[in-house]
Each structure stands twice: as structure tokens, then as C-alpha cells.
Amino acid sequence: MADIKVFRLADGKVSELAGTTDTIEKSVQTLFEKNLEALLGVRFLASEFKTTHGGRIDTLGLDENGCPVILEYKRASDENVINQGLFYLDWLMDHRKDFQWLVLEKFDKKDAEAVDWSAPRLICVAGDFKKFDGHAVKQIQRNIDLICYRRYGPELLMLDLVARTAVDVASIEEKGPAIGDTGGQTSNRYKTISTVIGALDVSMLDRFEALRASLMALGDDIQETTTRFYVAFKRIKNFACVEFRPTTGKIVLFVKVDPGTVTLEPGFTRDVSKIGHFGTGDLEITLTKPEDLERAMTLIRRSYADS
């Protein structure tokens, strides 16, 4: 974060804006909780959530993939907020029913039953991290984001994703739903994305690898996350979600582009803002043949730029 500089341009002159971070952790926490979805793509669930061992999780949320999220805010330069967050994350994995009841109370039964435990996340927010923190999280088999923030005057806030690590979805134990006798129906009706990918023919695998390479080449801040029913590509928020239709040989991509700004082409692009689908994004792009990828890249880049 120290290498980022922001300047104001006025009357042909340049002046540097001095960035600041809050020393009082609660003000940062309040700012994030009031704007959690806009900032991080996470729906707010609870603040200062009490655990059974007497601890308090700073912020609990549900991300756009339906995965549980713990946010911890660094209060002091010598505080090990990563270890603290990991402790709470382990507690959460052992108390899934408590979390799902919270989702049920805050949102609805559908959201509670759809909680995806395959990729729970820890997001640590601080004015800065030590140089060893980024290396440390890469050694930990958990989904962890380290985000630095800085204010520039009363109207500007900068977020910098300084480190991210992701764990293979297959390495996290899946357990049955904690709420309701009908829980798990969605999981039983549809094959998981890992099962679908494992059954793809060589042609579709090759096209997926080409798509993946194109998506990852957009920037070095991109993370690929495999959820239960789709593969998500994200910066701080998702910008592309991939599903497969093996029987028709189609790869379906969902991007965050307003369908109203696109000239829709039947068989290639479709407005799904009012149609249920797993991936996030209101514009559906169908890739039927290898050359469709090049046509889709303009829309993909738009979604990436806005994520």
C-alpha cells in the first residue's frame, strides 16, 4: 500500500493526497459493515458475533457464492489478526448450524439451505500488513484475503488486495445441511461442478482451458474458486462464473455486465437478470465453439474492469 500514490488534478497542477488509516478499529468496522456488499461483494449478517467459547467475531457475512465469510479488523500493528481469524474460522466450521440459523433469521430459508461450506473465507482488513504476512497465508490451507485500506480525505477510500490464498474445494470436508428436513435437495438434484468437469470430453476440456487462460491473463490479481455448482473467477468480487452443458457441448459464462447495455444475440448472449441460475452476473454468454471466446472477451473485460 505504501507504493500507491493518489494525486488531485486541478487548474493544471498536481498535488498529492495524503492517505490515512484509522487507529480506532471500530470506525473502520462500521464503515465496512454499512457498505459490505458494495465493497467486497459480501452480504452483512452480524457484528461482534459471540462464540460459545466467549470470543467475538468482528463481522460475519455471506459472499456472492453463498460461502460463509469472517472479517477481522487489525487494531494494532503487533496484533496477529490472521491467527485470530483462523481460530474463529475453525470454530465456525464446527458450528455450522449456528451460522445457518443466523442466515435463516437475516435472509430466508432458501439462503440458509444453500450455504456453501466448500469454500469458507477469512478476510483480514488493516491499514497495513507486515511483509511476512503475505508469505504466511500462502502456507495455510484456507481461503484468506488480506486487504489494506486507506482514506484520502472524507470522500475517497482505497482498497488494495495485498495477498490471497485459496484451498482446493475437494480438500474441505462436506457435511449435510444443518437446517430443515428438505435441506440438501439442491445438492441432490444437480451434479457438483467437480463431477461435471471430471466427465467432460477432451474437446470441452480444451475449450475450458483456453477460457481459463484468457481469464487469468487479464491480471495478476485474479483468483479461481471452485464452488459446488460453478467455477468463479474474481478480483475482490466475482467477474465471471463458468458452468457446463456437456450434453450440448456448451460452456456457459455469467458476467457482471448490464444486459441493457448490450445488443443481445440469440444463442450467444442472454439477459438472465430475472432467470434463476447458479453463477453471479446478469448477462449469460454461451460458448459453443472455440472462436466464440474471442467474441466474448470484450464483455469479459468490461466485467473484469468493474469487479
MOWOPE-V411095 format. One record per pair of residues at least 4 apart in sequence whose C-alpha atoms are under 8 Angstrom apart, sorted by sequence separation. I is the first residue (numbers start at 1). J is the second residue. D is the distance in Angstrom with one decimal. If there is no record, write none. Layout:
BEGIN
((I | J | D) (I | J | D))
END
This chain:
BEGIN
((9 | 13 | 5.8) (10 | 14 | 6.7) (24 | 28 | 7.3) (25 | 29 | 6.3) (26 | 30 | 6.0) (27 | 31 | 6.2) (28 | 32 | 6.3) (29 | 33 | 6.0) (30 | 34 | 6.1) (31 | 35 | 6.5) (32 | 36 | 5.2) (35 | 39 | 6.1) (36 | 40 | 5.7) (37 | 41 | 4.2) (38 | 42 | 7.8) (50 | 54 | 6.4) (51 | 55 | 5.2) (62 | 66 | 5.7) (63 | 67 | 5.4) (75 | 79 | 6.8) (80 | 84 | 6.5) (81 | 85 | 6.0) (82 | 86 | 6.2) (83 | 87 | 6.2) (84 | 88 | 6.5) (85 | 89 | 6.1) (86 | 90 | 6.2) (87 | 91 | 6.4) (88 | 92 | 6.1) (89 | 93 | 6.3) (90 | 94 | 6.5) (91 | 95 | 6.3) (92 | 96 | 6.0) (95 | 99 | 6.9) (96 | 100 | 6.2) (97 | 101 | 6.1) (98 | 102 | 6.4) (99 | 103 | 6.4) (100 | 104 | 6.1) (101 | 105 | 6.2) (102 | 106 | 6.1) (103 | 107 | 5.6) (104 | 108 | 4.7) (107 | 111 | 6.6) (108 | 112 | 6.4) (109 | 113 | 6.1) (110 | 114 | 6.1) (111 | 115 | 6.3) (116 | 120 | 7.7) (129 | 133 | 6.3) (130 | 134 | 7.8) (131 | 135 | 7.7) (132 | 136 | 6.1) (133 | 137 | 6.3) (134 | 138 | 6.8) (135 | 139 | 7.0) (136 | 140 | 7.0) (151 | 155 | 7.9) (152 | 156 | 4.9) (167 | 171 | 7.2) (168 | 172 | 7.5) (179 | 183 | 6.3) (184 | 188 | 6.2) (185 | 189 | 6.1) (186 | 190 | 6.4) (187 | 191 | 7.2) (191 | 195 | 6.3) (192 | 196 | 6.4) (193 | 197 | 6.1) (194 | 198 | 6.1) (195 | 199 | 6.5) (196 | 200 | 6.5) (200 | 204 | 6.1) (201 | 205 | 6.3) (202 | 206 | 6.1) (203 | 207 | 6.4) (204 | 208 | 6.1) (205 | 209 | 6.1) (206 | 210 | 6.3) (207 | 211 | 6.2) (208 | 212 | 6.0) (209 | 213 | 6.0) (210 | 214 | 6.3) (211 | 215 | 6.2) (212 | 216 | 6.1) (213 | 217 | 6.0) (214 | 218 | 6.8) (216 | 220 | 7.3) (218 | 222 | 7.8) (226 | 230 | 6.3) (227 | 231 | 6.0) (234 | 238 | 4.0) (235 | 239 | 7.3) (245 | 249 | 5.9) (246 | 250 | 6.4) (257 | 261 | 7.8) (258 | 262 | 7.3) (259 | 263 | 7.9) (264 | 268 | 7.7) (265 | 269 | 5.2) (266 | 270 | 7.0) (272 | 276 | 7.3) (288 | 292 | 6.7) (289 | 293 | 7.9) (291 | 295 | 7.1) (292 | 296 | 6.3) (293 | 297 | 6.3) (294 | 298 | 7.9) (296 | 300 | 6.2) (297 | 301 | 6.0) (298 | 302 | 6.4) (299 | 303 | 6.4) (300 | 304 | 6.2) (301 | 305 | 6.1) (302 | 306 | 6.4) (303 | 307 | 6.2) (9 | 14 | 4.9) (22 | 27 | 7.2) (36 | 41 | 6.7) (37 | 42 | 4.5) (50 | 55 | 5.8) (51 | 56 | 6.0) (62 | 67 | 5.6) (63 | 68 | 6.5) (74 | 79 | 6.6) (103 | 108 | 6.8) (104 | 109 | 5.2) (107 | 112 | 7.7) (129 | 134 | 8.0) (151 | 156 | 5.8) (152 | 157 | 6.1) (178 | 183 | 7.4) (187 | 192 | 7.5) (191 | 196 | 6.5) (200 | 205 | 6.2) (226 | 231 | 4.5) (227 | 232 | 7.2) (233 | 238 | 5.7) (234 | 239 | 5.4) (244 | 249 | 7.8) (245 | 250 | 5.0) (259 | 264 | 7.6) (264 | 269 | 5.3) (265 | 270 | 7.2) (272 | 277 | 7.8) (287 | 292 | 5.4) (8 | 14 | 5.7) (9 | 15 | 6.8) (22 | 28 | 6.7) (36 | 42 | 5.6) (37 | 43 | 5.3) (50 | 56 | 4.6) (51 | 57 | 7.3) (62 | 68 | 4.8) (63 | 69 | 6.5) (74 | 80 | 7.9) (103 | 109 | 7.9) (151 | 157 | 4.6) (152 | 158 | 7.7) (177 | 183 | 5.4) (216 | 222 | 6.1) (225 | 231 | 5.8) (226 | 232 | 6.2) (232 | 238 | 6.4) (233 | 239 | 6.1) (234 | 240 | 6.9) (244 | 250 | 6.1) (245 | 251 | 6.1) (264 | 270 | 6.1) (287 | 293 | 6.5) (7 | 14 | 6.3) (8 | 15 | 5.3) (32 | 39 | 7.4) (36 | 43 | 6.3) (37 | 44 | 7.3) (49 | 56 | 5.2) (50 | 57 | 6.5) (61 | 68 | 6.1) (62 | 69 | 5.6) (74 | 81 | 5.8) (92 | 99 | 7.3) (104 | 111 | 6.9) (137 | 144 | 6.9) (150 | 157 | 5.9) (151 | 158 | 6.3) (176 | 183 | 8.0) (177 | 184 | 5.9) (216 | 223 | 7.8) (224 | 231 | 7.0) (225 | 232 | 5.1) (232 | 239 | 7.7) (233 | 240 | 5.2) (244 | 251 | 4.7) (245 | 252 | 7.3) (264 | 271 | 7.8) (7 | 15 | 5.4) (8 | 16 | 6.2) (36 | 44 | 6.3) (48 | 56 | 5.2) (49 | 57 | 5.0) (60 | 68 | 7.5) (61 | 69 | 4.9) (73 | 81 | 7.1) (103 | 111 | 6.7) (104 | 112 | 5.1) (149 | 157 | 7.1) (150 | 158 | 5.3) (176 | 184 | 6.9) (197 | 205 | 7.8) (224 | 232 | 5.8) (225 | 233 | 6.3) (232 | 240 | 6.0) (233 | 241 | 6.2) (243 | 251 | 6.1) (244 | 252 | 5.8) (273 | 281 | 7.7) (7 | 16 | 4.2) (8 | 17 | 6.6) (48 | 57 | 5.2) (49 | 58 | 6.7) (60 | 69 | 5.8) (61 | 70 | 6.5) (72 | 81 | 6.6) (103 | 112 | 5.2) (149 | 158 | 5.6) (150 | 159 | 6.7) (224 | 233 | 4.6) (225 | 234 | 7.9) (232 | 241 | 4.4) (242 | 251 | 7.0) (243 | 252 | 5.1) (273 | 282 | 4.5) (6 | 16 | 5.9) (7 | 17 | 5.4) (47 | 57 | 7.3) (48 | 58 | 4.6) (49 | 59 | 7.0) (60 | 70 | 5.0) (61 | 71 | 7.9) (149 | 159 | 4.6) (223 | 233 | 5.7) (224 | 234 | 6.6) (231 | 241 | 5.6) (232 | 242 | 6.4) (242 | 252 | 5.8) (243 | 253 | 6.4) (272 | 282 | 5.1) (273 | 283 | 7.2) (5 | 16 | 7.2) (6 | 17 | 5.6) (33 | 44 | 6.4) (47 | 58 | 5.7) (48 | 59 | 6.1) (49 | 60 | 7.2) (59 | 70 | 6.0) (60 | 71 | 6.4) (101 | 112 | 7.0) (148 | 159 | 5.7) (149 | 160 | 6.3) (222 | 233 | 6.6) (223 | 234 | 5.4) (230 | 241 | 6.4) (231 | 242 | 5.1) (242 | 253 | 4.7) (259 | 270 | 7.5) (271 | 282 | 6.1) (272 | 283 | 5.9) (285 | 296 | 7.2) (5 | 17 | 7.6) (6 | 18 | 7.7) (47 | 59 | 4.6) (58 | 70 | 7.6) (59 | 71 | 5.0) (100 | 112 | 5.1) (134 | 146 | 7.6) (147 | 159 | 6.5) (148 | 160 | 5.1) (222 | 234 | 5.5) (223 | 235 | 6.4) (230 | 242 | 5.5) (231 | 243 | 6.8) (241 | 253 | 5.6) (242 | 254 | 6.5) (259 | 271 | 5.5) (271 | 283 | 5.2) (272 | 284 | 6.4) (46 | 59 | 5.8) (47 | 60 | 6.5) (57 | 70 | 7.2) (58 | 71 | 6.2) (59 | 72 | 6.7) (72 | 85 | 6.2) (100 | 113 | 7.4) (147 | 160 | 5.6) (148 | 161 | 6.5) (222 | 235 | 5.0) (230 | 243 | 5.2) (240 | 253 | 6.5) (241 | 254 | 5.1) (270 | 283 | 5.9) (271 | 284 | 6.4) (33 | 47 | 7.8) (45 | 59 | 7.5) (46 | 60 | 5.1) (57 | 71 | 7.6) (58 | 72 | 5.4) (71 | 85 | 7.5) (147 | 161 | 4.6) (148 | 162 | 6.8) (221 | 235 | 5.8) (229 | 243 | 7.4) (240 | 254 | 5.6) (241 | 255 | 6.7) (269 | 283 | 6.9) (270 | 284 | 5.1) (44 | 59 | 7.7) (45 | 60 | 5.4) (46 | 61 | 6.9) (57 | 72 | 7.1) (58 | 73 | 7.1) (70 | 85 | 7.2) (100 | 115 | 7.2) (146 | 161 | 6.0) (147 | 162 | 5.9) (240 | 255 | 4.7) (269 | 284 | 5.5) (270 | 285 | 6.7) (44 | 60 | 6.5) (45 | 61 | 4.8) (145 | 161 | 7.1) (146 | 162 | 5.8) (147 | 163 | 7.3) (239 | 255 | 5.7) (240 | 256 | 7.2) (268 | 284 | 8.0) (269 | 285 | 4.6) (44 | 61 | 4.6) (45 | 62 | 7.1) (129 | 146 | 8.0) (145 | 162 | 7.9) (146 | 163 | 5.1) (239 | 256 | 5.9) (268 | 285 | 5.5) (269 | 286 | 6.4) (43 | 61 | 5.3) (44 | 62 | 6.8) (70 | 88 | 7.8) (145 | 163 | 5.9) (146 | 164 | 6.3) (215 | 233 | 7.5) (268 | 286 | 4.9) (42 | 61 | 5.9) (43 | 62 | 5.1) (70 | 89 | 6.9) (129 | 148 | 7.4) (145 | 164 | 4.5) (267 | 286 | 6.7) (268 | 287 | 7.0) (42 | 62 | 5.5) (43 | 63 | 6.1) (122 | 142 | 7.9) (124 | 144 | 7.6) (126 | 146 | 7.9) (128 | 148 | 5.5) (144 | 164 | 5.6) (145 | 165 | 6.7) (42 | 63 | 4.2) (43 | 64 | 7.6) (121 | 142 | 7.3) (122 | 143 | 6.3) (123 | 144 | 5.8) (124 | 145 | 6.2) (125 | 146 | 6.2) (126 | 147 | 6.5) (127 | 148 | 5.2) (128 | 149 | 7.6) (143 | 164 | 7.5) (144 | 165 | 5.3) (41 | 63 | 6.1) (42 | 64 | 6.1) (120 | 142 | 8.0) (121 | 143 | 4.9) (122 | 144 | 4.8) (123 | 145 | 4.7) (124 | 146 | 5.0) (125 | 147 | 4.9) (126 | 148 | 5.1) (127 | 149 | 5.4) (143 | 165 | 5.5) (144 | 166 | 6.7) (41 | 64 | 6.0) (120 | 143 | 6.7) (121 | 144 | 5.9) (122 | 145 | 6.4) (123 | 146 | 6.1) (124 | 147 | 6.1) (125 | 148 | 5.8) (126 | 149 | 6.3) (127 | 150 | 6.4) (142 | 165 | 7.0) (143 | 166 | 4.4) (259 | 282 | 6.7) (119 | 143 | 6.8) (121 | 145 | 7.8) (123 | 147 | 7.2) (125 | 149 | 7.1) (141 | 165 | 8.0) (142 | 166 | 6.0) (143 | 167 | 5.8) (256 | 280 | 7.4) (257 | 281 | 7.0) (258 | 282 | 6.6) (259 | 283 | 5.6) (140 | 165 | 7.9) (141 | 166 | 7.2) (142 | 167 | 5.4) (254 | 279 | 6.1) (255 | 280 | 7.0) (256 | 281 | 4.3) (257 | 282 | 6.6) (258 | 283 | 6.8) (33 | 59 | 7.4) (137 | 163 | 7.8) (138 | 164 | 7.5) (141 | 167 | 5.5) (254 | 280 | 6.3) (255 | 281 | 4.6) (256 | 282 | 6.0) (257 | 283 | 5.9) (42 | 69 | 7.7) (137 | 164 | 7.5) (138 | 165 | 5.5) (254 | 281 | 5.1) (255 | 282 | 6.6) (256 | 283 | 6.5) (57 | 85 | 8.0) (134 | 162 | 7.3) (137 | 165 | 6.5) (254 | 282 | 6.8) (255 | 283 | 5.5) (29 | 58 | 7.7) (134 | 163 | 5.3) (254 | 283 | 5.6) (255 | 284 | 6.6) (29 | 59 | 7.9) (134 | 164 | 7.7) (254 | 284 | 4.6) (255 | 285 | 7.8) (57 | 88 | 6.8) (89 | 120 | 7.8) (253 | 284 | 5.7) (254 | 285 | 6.2) (89 | 121 | 7.8) (194 | 226 | 7.9) (252 | 284 | 6.8) (253 | 285 | 5.0) (89 | 122 | 7.0) (193 | 226 | 7.6) (252 | 285 | 5.8) (253 | 286 | 6.3) (193 | 227 | 7.3) (194 | 228 | 7.5) (252 | 286 | 4.7) (253 | 287 | 7.6) (193 | 228 | 5.7) (251 | 286 | 5.9) (252 | 287 | 6.2) (86 | 122 | 7.3) (192 | 228 | 5.1) (193 | 229 | 4.7) (243 | 279 | 7.6) (250 | 286 | 6.5) (251 | 287 | 5.1) (85 | 122 | 6.5) (192 | 229 | 5.1) (193 | 230 | 5.5) (242 | 279 | 7.1) (250 | 287 | 5.7) (251 | 288 | 6.6) (191 | 229 | 7.4) (192 | 230 | 7.9) (193 | 231 | 7.4) (241 | 279 | 5.2) (250 | 288 | 4.8) (85 | 124 | 7.6) (190 | 229 | 7.9) (241 | 280 | 6.4) (249 | 288 | 6.5) (250 | 289 | 7.9) (51 | 91 | 7.9) (240 | 280 | 7.5) (241 | 281 | 7.7) (240 | 281 | 7.4) (82 | 124 | 6.7) (204 | 246 | 7.9) (238 | 280 | 7.2) (239 | 281 | 7.6) (257 | 299 | 7.1) (81 | 124 | 6.9) (208 | 251 | 7.6) (29 | 73 | 6.8) (255 | 299 | 7.7) (28 | 73 | 7.7) (66 | 111 | 7.7) (204 | 249 | 6.7) (255 | 300 | 6.6) (257 | 302 | 6.9) (200 | 246 | 6.5) (204 | 250 | 7.9) (257 | 303 | 5.7) (68 | 115 | 7.2) (197 | 244 | 7.9) (204 | 251 | 7.8) (232 | 279 | 7.6) (256 | 303 | 5.0) (25 | 73 | 6.5) (66 | 114 | 6.7) (67 | 115 | 5.9) (68 | 116 | 7.3) (119 | 167 | 7.7) (196 | 244 | 7.4) (230 | 278 | 7.1) (255 | 303 | 5.9) (25 | 74 | 6.9) (66 | 115 | 5.1) (67 | 116 | 4.8) (68 | 117 | 7.1) (229 | 278 | 6.7) (230 | 279 | 6.4) (25 | 75 | 5.2) (66 | 116 | 5.4) (67 | 117 | 6.1) (72 | 122 | 7.8) (74 | 124 | 7.3) (119 | 169 | 6.2) (193 | 243 | 7.5) (196 | 246 | 7.9) (229 | 279 | 8.0) (256 | 306 | 7.9) (24 | 75 | 7.0) (65 | 116 | 7.5) (67 | 118 | 7.5) (68 | 119 | 7.7) (69 | 120 | 6.0) (70 | 121 | 6.3) (71 | 122 | 6.0) (72 | 123 | 6.5) (73 | 124 | 5.9) (74 | 125 | 6.2) (75 | 126 | 7.7) (118 | 169 | 5.5) (256 | 307 | 7.9) (23 | 75 | 7.1) (67 | 119 | 6.0) (68 | 120 | 4.9) (69 | 121 | 4.8) (70 | 122 | 4.9) (71 | 123 | 4.8) (72 | 124 | 5.0) (73 | 125 | 4.8) (74 | 126 | 5.0) (77 | 129 | 7.9) (118 | 170 | 7.7) (23 | 76 | 7.8) (67 | 120 | 5.3) (68 | 121 | 6.3) (69 | 122 | 5.8) (70 | 123 | 6.2) (71 | 124 | 5.8) (72 | 125 | 6.3) (73 | 126 | 5.9) (74 | 127 | 7.7) (119 | 172 | 7.6) (67 | 121 | 7.2) (69 | 123 | 7.2) (71 | 125 | 7.3) (118 | 172 | 5.9) (118 | 173 | 7.3) (118 | 174 | 6.4) (169 | 225 | 8.0) (45 | 102 | 7.3) (117 | 174 | 6.7) (166 | 223 | 7.8) (169 | 226 | 6.2) (45 | 103 | 7.0) (117 | 175 | 7.9) (168 | 226 | 7.5) (169 | 227 | 7.0) (164 | 223 | 8.0) (166 | 225 | 7.3) (161 | 221 | 7.8) (240 | 300 | 7.2) (45 | 106 | 6.6) (239 | 300 | 7.6) (240 | 303 | 7.3) (113 | 177 | 6.5) (239 | 303 | 5.3) (240 | 304 | 7.8) (113 | 178 | 7.8) (239 | 304 | 5.3) (113 | 179 | 6.6) (112 | 179 | 7.4) (113 | 180 | 7.8) (239 | 306 | 7.8) (239 | 307 | 5.6) (235 | 304 | 7.8) (238 | 307 | 6.5) (113 | 183 | 5.5) (114 | 184 | 7.9) (237 | 307 | 5.5) (113 | 184 | 6.9) (236 | 307 | 6.8) (114 | 186 | 7.6) (235 | 307 | 6.4) (234 | 307 | 7.5) (161 | 236 | 7.2) (100 | 178 | 7.0) (101 | 179 | 7.4) (100 | 179 | 7.0) (97 | 178 | 5.0) (96 | 178 | 6.8) (97 | 179 | 6.8) (211 | 293 | 6.9) (207 | 290 | 6.2) (218 | 301 | 7.6) (218 | 304 | 7.8) (22 | 127 | 7.5) (21 | 127 | 5.4) (119 | 227 | 6.8) (118 | 227 | 6.6) (118 | 228 | 7.0) (116 | 227 | 7.5) (116 | 228 | 7.2) (1 | 128 | 7.0) (21 | 149 | 7.1) (21 | 150 | 5.3) (20 | 150 | 5.5) (21 | 151 | 6.1) (19 | 150 | 5.7) (20 | 151 | 5.2) (19 | 151 | 5.4) (20 | 152 | 6.5) (19 | 152 | 4.8) (18 | 152 | 6.3) (19 | 153 | 7.5) (17 | 152 | 6.2) (18 | 153 | 7.9) (17 | 153 | 7.7) (1 | 148 | 6.8) (1 | 160 | 6.7) (1 | 162 | 7.8) (65 | 227 | 7.2) (64 | 238 | 7.8) (41 | 236 | 7.6) (40 | 236 | 6.0) (41 | 237 | 5.5) (40 | 237 | 6.1) (41 | 238 | 8.0) (65 | 279 | 7.7) (65 | 280 | 7.5) (64 | 280 | 7.0))
END
